[in-house]
Amino acid sequence: MVLPLVDEHKPKCYLCHEGFENIEKLKEHHNSAHKEFFESNEKQNTREPAPGDVTVF
């Protein structure tokens, strides 16, 4: 299968594969259409060493 390279420079939503003219429109799309996904899958900001990690000073 050969894919066209026509819209290669346009940002694309990785959830629904819809293309947008610029990154601002993509951010607006993420905040409106996929708001639930991004709210439920936020990364936790707490970072701590995993059990068994060794710190070298």
Contacts in CASP RR format, 6 or more apart in sequence:
PFRMAT RR
TARGET T0000
AUTHOR 0000-0000-0000
METHOD contacts of the structure
MODEL  1
MVLPLVDEHKPKCYLCHEGFENIEKLKEHHNSAHKEFFESNEKQNTREPA
PGDVTVF
7 19 0 8 1.000
10 19 0 8 1.000
10 20 0 8 1.000
10 21 0 8 1.000
11 19 0 8 1.000
11 20 0 8 1.000
11 22 0 8 1.000
11 23 0 8 1.000
11 26 0 8 1.000
12 18 0 8 1.000
12 19 0 8 1.000
12 20 0 8 1.000
12 26 0 8 1.000
13 19 0 8 1.000
13 20 0 8 1.000
13 26 0 8 1.000
13 29 0 8 1.000
13 30 0 8 1.000
13 33 0 8 1.000
13 34 0 8 1.000
15 34 0 8 1.000
15 37 0 8 1.000
16 33 0 8 1.000
16 34 0 8 1.000
18 29 0 8 1.000
19 26 0 8 1.000
20 26 0 8 1.000
20 29 0 8 1.000
30 38 0 8 1.000
31 38 0 8 1.000
49 55 0 8 1.000
END
